[in-house]
Amino acid sequence: MLEQPDAADLLATARAALLDKLLPALPAHLHYEARMVANAMAIAARAGGVDPKPLEARIASFTEDTAHFAARIRAGAYQPGTPAYAGAAALLREMVRMRCAVTNPRALG
């Protein structure tokens, strides 16, 4: 067990300081960059809280790895009507949900 505060807490505290204290003191021409850094900090905090192991295990049970999965998609192995279509579509939805949960959680709901 890591001692507190953990990485997510530190990122949240630093992000709040950036947005609440530093951003107002910055010249207007630097506001975009400061907000971009704040967004990157929020993404990093969410990424640290995601466990990719269940999805990686699901990918491994379906195909060798994501590169092989992508190559098979490009080759047409999972077209509608093929036996593997439903499983591939479900796996892709799961991959997209995990990515959105990290990069843009508002897109999920």
CORRABEL-V587910 format. One record per backbone hydrogen bond with DSSP energy under -1.0 kcal/mol. CO is the residue of the C=O (numbers start at 1). NH is the residue of the N-H. E is the energy in kcal/mol with one decimal. If there is no record, write none. Layout:
# CORRABEL-V587910
co=CO nh=NH e=E
co=CO nh=NH e=E
This chain:
# CORRABEL-V587910
co=6 nh=10 e=-2.4
co=7 nh=11 e=-2.6
co=8 nh=12 e=-2.4
co=9 nh=13 e=-2.5
co=10 nh=14 e=-2.6
co=11 nh=15 e=-2.7
co=12 nh=16 e=-2.3
co=13 nh=17 e=-2.2
co=14 nh=18 e=-2.4
co=15 nh=19 e=-2.8
co=16 nh=20 e=-3.1
co=17 nh=21 e=-2.1
co=17 nh=22 e=-2.2
co=18 nh=23 e=-3.0
co=22 nh=26 e=-1.0
co=23 nh=26 e=-1.1
co=27 nh=30 e=-2.3
co=28 nh=31 e=-1.5
co=30 nh=34 e=-2.1
co=31 nh=35 e=-2.6
co=32 nh=36 e=-2.3
co=33 nh=37 e=-2.3
co=34 nh=38 e=-2.2
co=35 nh=39 e=-2.5
co=36 nh=40 e=-2.2
co=37 nh=41 e=-2.2
co=38 nh=42 e=-1.9
co=39 nh=43 e=-2.4
co=40 nh=44 e=-2.5
co=41 nh=45 e=-2.2
co=42 nh=46 e=-2.2
co=43 nh=47 e=-2.7
co=44 nh=48 e=-1.9
co=47 nh=50 e=-1.3
co=52 nh=56 e=-2.8
co=53 nh=57 e=-2.6
co=54 nh=58 e=-1.9
co=55 nh=59 e=-2.6
co=56 nh=60 e=-2.5
co=57 nh=61 e=-1.8
co=58 nh=62 e=-1.0
co=59 nh=63 e=-3.3
co=65 nh=69 e=-2.4
co=66 nh=70 e=-2.7
co=67 nh=71 e=-2.3
co=68 nh=72 e=-2.3
co=69 nh=73 e=-2.1
co=70 nh=74 e=-2.6
co=71 nh=75 e=-1.7
co=72 nh=77 e=-2.5
co=73 nh=76 e=-1.6
co=76 nh=79 e=-1.1
co=79 nh=82 e=-2.3
co=82 nh=85 e=-1.5
co=84 nh=88 e=-2.4
co=85 nh=89 e=-2.8
co=86 nh=90 e=-2.3
co=87 nh=91 e=-2.2
co=88 nh=92 e=-2.5
co=89 nh=93 e=-2.3
co=90 nh=94 e=-2.2
co=91 nh=95 e=-2.3
co=92 nh=96 e=-2.5
co=93 nh=97 e=-2.6
co=94 nh=98 e=-2.1
co=95 nh=99 e=-2.3
co=96 nh=100 e=-2.9
co=97 nh=101 e=-2.3
co=98 nh=102 e=-1.1
co=99 nh=103 e=-3.0
co=100 nh=104 e=-2.1
co=104 nh=107 e=-1.9
co=105 nh=108 e=-1.4
